[in-house]
Amino acid sequence: MRVAEVTRGTVVEVVEAPATVTARAAATLTAAAAGTVAEIVVPDGERVDAGQVVLRIDSPEAEQTLAAALEADAQAAASAQVDVPGLAPSEAAARADERAAESMDAARAAAAEIPDETARTQALASLARAEADYAALRADAERAVQRFNAGLGSLAEALGSLSQAQRVQTQAAVGVAQRTVDALVVVSPVSGIVSLGTAGVSTGGGSSLPGLPPELAGAAEEALGAAGSSAGGQGPVTTLTAGAPVSAGQTVVTVTDVSSLSLAAQVDETDVLLVTPGVPATVELDALPGAAYEATVASVDVAPSSGTAGGVSYLVRLALEGGSTDDGDPAPTPLPGMSAVVDLRVREAADVVAVPVSAVIREGDRDAVWVVVDDVIRQRLVRLGAQGETTVEVREGLRVGEQVVVEGADRVSDGQSLEP
């Protein structure tokens, strides 16, 4: 058993979490159609600007598809103009109307010459009925023509609508085919480092990100090689060359923006409520033993993710800053995908009552310490604050200068005399 005096000090509570280095942005570009690599504009490992052409693909299949779509659209456009001629009044009908009018006029003149008034009246009445009957028959004929023409108009409208629908389809096909052909010119949407080839993890054949410092190259290859071994059988990156065949949907370019790096850390649910934006952290990389980096929490996801051990964790994103080695030299810049351990300094209590972690025992659901009062050991409940790796903050229950058991606290009892 050993006792020590309660003092004041600074207690830093740390939450440790596994993390992975992530790039600012990454874009994976695929081949829009089957073909061959016609030209590589930006070589593997070189930097590319957003909007710059990286490579071009030659695809006769895509070109033929576009040509067929354009031809089908032209045919649909030609058939979209539907004209169904209707019936128009004929010259024969017009002449019949003229002859009928002339006959009626002659009959009316003849009837007017009849001396007998009664006979004249009857003749004129018969003539009027004949005129009315002719007019009715002529009107029926006109309506029949109008109905026929209306039916032809509806037919033309229906045929026109069908042609327009076909045109919409052919225009859509042209749009798809044109976009496919346009996409044969592969353009980078972000600025960064170009990696040409199929998706995969390099297994020691050289990094896809050039310019590594010599002190980092070996460790980076070893770390990435281990990642490849555990990535479910992913093979090495196959670099593309001019003339190489590609299939539709095949990854041909990956552009990684490493202008700034961040960390994605998985924090256990029991600790995540202590983590807030702005919390500082110290970072150690598996690939660089002895080097330490600084980081700051940028955001904390509200949606949980299942941990590897079946527990619940939350993704915490941190902005990665510079670091230094044990010798005080600037640490090399990490690579995306490297594994790290993050020590999040979630609470820091300065100039507070503090005791060693070994002095605190658990009494039911409360924390307690053994205090020496007049050479007799007494148990006292305390309320803790920040809990560091070696010391803890005591907010209530102790005063500076008191003596507490700091070693062997699990082997003493209340009322025990302090050994000489």
C-alpha positions, 0 to 999 in steps of 0.5 A: 500500500502506498499513499500520496498527497492530493495535488492540483494539475491538468487532466486531459481525457482522450478518446482513442479511435481507429482512422483512415487517411482520406483524400480531399476528393476522388473521381473514378471514371469508366469507359462509356462503351467498348473499344480501344484506347486511342490516345493518352493525354495525361500520363499515369502519375501526372497531375490533371486539372478539372475539365482537362482531357485525360484520354480518348477512346475509339469505339466503332460500336458507339459511332455506329449506334449514333449513326443508326439513331440519327437515321431513325430520327430522320425517318421519324421526322419525315413521317411526322408530317401526315396529310390526308386529303379530304373531299371538296365540292366537285364541278359536276355538283356545281353545274347540277346546282346551276341547271336546277336553278335554271329549271326552277326559274323556267318553271316559275315563269311558266306557272306565272302564265297560267290563266286560271288562278287556282291552277296557277297557285297549285303549280307554284306550290308544287314548284316551291315543294320541289325547290325545298326538297332539292335544297334538303337533299343538297344540304344532306350531301354537304353534311355527308361530305363534312362528316367524311372530312372530319373523320379524315381529320381525326385520322390525320391527327391520330397518325400525327400523334403517333409519329410525334411519339415515335419522334420523341423516342428517336430523339431520346435514342439520339441523345443517349448515343450522342452522350456516349460518343461524347464520353469517349473523350474522358475528362477529369471532373476534379484536379488531382493525380491520375491513375490509369487502369482498372480499379485495384490496390497496388501491391508493391509495384510502385505507388500511383501517387508520385513524388514520395519522400524516400523515408516514406516510400518503403512504408507506404508500399508495405502498408498498401501491400497489406491493404491489398492482401486484406481487400478480398482478393483485389489484384494490382492496378493494370495501367492502360496504354494506347491501343489497349482494349476496354469494355463498357463500364470498365474503370479507366481513370482514377483521379485523386485530389491530395491537395488536402487530407483528412481522416475518417475515424470510427468512434464508439457509441460510448464515447461519441457524445464527448466528440464535437467539432473543434476537438483537437487530436493527435494522430499516429500512422501505422506506416510511420512509427514515431511520427505524430500529426495534429488534427481537428474534428470537422464533423460527427455523423449522426447516422451510426455504422456497425463496427467490426466487432458488432458494436455501434460506432459513428464516423468522425471526420477530422482535418489532418494537419502537419506532423513531426518525427521523433527527431523534430523533423517535418513528417512526410505527407501521408497517402490516402488509405493509410491506417491511423490511430487518433487520440481525441482530446475531448476534455482538458481540465487545467489547475484542478484537484487530481489524483492518480487513476489507481486511487479511484475504486468503484463502490456500487454505482459511485466512485470512491477513494481511500482517504487517510484521516488521523492515520486511519483509512476511510472510504469517501465518495467522490465525483469525477470530471475529466479522466486522463490516462494516468490522472483523473479530475476530482470535482467533489469529495477531496481537498488539496493536501489530503492523503489518499491511497494510490497503490493497493487500494483494492486491498484495504478496508474502511477503518484500517490503520495506516501501516507505519 
